[in-house]
Amino acid sequence: MRPVKRGLSVHTPAVYRIELQGVLEPHWSADLAGMEIRCTNREGEPPVTTLTGELVDQAALAGVLDLVYNLGLPLLSVEYLTPKGLSSGSAS
């Protein structure tokens, strides 16, 4: 388990990367708080959609996750990348 970053709270804006199994069309971006949508296909494997973007708080994250659940797309991973305003890249 990774340590929690100092200053993160449920009200903190942050950048997330979410991976889903299946294809999500780019027109869903507006409904997903403007997250970037990228789909990849590897031969012999199901397609994977990656959502990346800044969300205003964890309520917005819950809303995104709720929408993709209602669309029937299995969740593969959710990754916290950075808080708003940091340019250090991934916090992996």
VENZI-V559033 format. One record per residue. N is the residue number from 1. RES is the residue in one small letter. PHI is phi in radians with two decimals (NA if undefined). OMEGA is omega in degrees with one decimal (NA if undefined). NEAR is the number of other C-alpha atoms within 10 Angstrom. Layout:
n: [N	N]
res: [RES	RES]
phi: [PHI	PHI]
omega: [OMEGA	OMEGA]
near: [NEAR	NEAR]
//
This chain:
n: [1	2	3	4	5	6	7	8	9	10	11	12	13	14	15	16	17	18	19	20	21	22	23	24	25	26	27	28	29	30	31	32	33	34	35	36	37	38	39	40	41	42	43	44	45	46	47	48	49	50	51	52	53	54	55	56	57	58	59	60	61	62	63	64	65	66	67	68	69	70	71	72	73	74	75	76	77	78	79	80	81	82	83	84	85	86	87	88	89	90	91	92]
res: [m	r	p	v	k	r	g	l	s	v	h	t	p	a	v	y	r	i	e	l	q	g	v	l	e	p	h	w	s	a	d	l	a	g	m	e	i	r	c	t	n	r	e	g	e	p	p	v	t	t	l	t	g	e	l	v	d	q	a	a	l	a	g	v	l	d	l	v	y	n	l	g	l	p	l	l	s	v	e	y	l	t	p	k	g	l	s	s	g	s	a	s]
phi: [NA	-1.45	-1.19	-1.29	-1.21	-1.10	1.62	-1.36	-2.48	-1.16	-1.81	-1.50	-1.11	-2.73	-1.73	-2.24	-2.12	-2.13	-1.95	-2.22	-1.51	2.02	-1.92	-2.08	-1.23	-1.01	-1.13	-1.35	-0.96	-1.07	-1.33	-1.91	1.01	1.37	-1.11	-1.27	-2.02	-2.33	-1.91	-2.25	-2.17	-1.97	-0.94	1.42	-2.19	-1.13	-1.14	-2.19	-1.84	-1.98	-1.83	-2.37	2.93	-1.54	-2.05	-1.19	-2.95	-1.34	-1.15	-1.15	-1.05	-1.07	-1.13	-1.11	-1.11	-1.12	-1.11	-1.19	-1.11	-1.14	-1.41	1.42	-1.69	-1.11	-1.43	-1.71	-2.86	-2.28	-2.22	-1.38	-1.76	-2.66	-1.32	-0.98	1.64	-1.60	-1.98	-1.38	1.50	-1.17	-1.73	-1.24]
omega: [179.4	177.1	178.0	179.4	177.9	176.6	178.6	174.4	179.7	-178.7	-176.0	172.2	-178.7	177.4	-179.1	169.8	-178.0	177.8	-178.4	172.5	-179.5	-176.9	174.3	-176.7	-177.4	-178.1	177.6	-175.8	-179.3	178.7	-178.7	176.4	176.8	-179.3	175.5	-179.3	178.2	179.5	176.5	176.7	174.0	-177.0	177.4	-179.7	176.1	176.8	178.3	174.6	177.0	175.3	179.1	176.4	179.4	175.6	-172.5	178.5	-177.4	171.4	176.6	175.8	178.5	178.0	177.5	-179.5	177.9	180.0	-178.6	174.3	179.7	175.8	177.3	179.7	179.9	179.4	177.5	179.6	171.1	-178.2	173.2	-178.7	-179.2	169.0	178.0	174.2	177.1	-179.8	-175.3	179.5	-175.6	177.5	-176.3	NA]
near: [3	6	5	9	11	6	7	13	13	12	11	14	19	22	24	20	17	20	21	22	19	18	17	20	11	14	10	15	14	10	11	20	16	16	22	16	20	15	17	14	12	8	7	6	9	12	15	21	22	21	22	19	17	21	21	17	17	15	12	17	22	10	14	19	18	12	15	16	13	10	10	12	18	14	16	12	11	16	14	16	19	20	23	13	9	11	8	9	10	13	12	8]
//
